[in-house]
Amino acid sequence: MKQIRLIIKGRVQGVFYREFTMKAARKLGLTGFVRNLSDGTVEVVAEGEEQDLKRLISECKKGPLLAHVENIDVKYGKPEEEFDNFYIRP
């Protein structure tokens, strides 16, 4: 088990990016959350197996149809195992 924290930059708010990410993470069996940040970026914290986390990063690079991802900052950390599902955080 590993944890990643992603900060996604670009046109990622108001384009269903959080919903897209939640569906992708749940399909991969990951736990954690996605949320909009006040600076226009999106934050993702996800926990799971490394190969599934890499698949999520790949999906986040694509994003939904209306999104335009410019950059993703990726940080790995130790899983806190505090999540029981993957959800959208306000």
Secondary structure, DSSP 8 states (H G I E B T S, - for coil): -EEEEEEEEEE-SSSSHHHHHHHHHHHTT-EEEEEE-TTS-EEEEEEE-HHHHHHHHHHHHH-STT-EEEEEEEEEE------SSEEE--
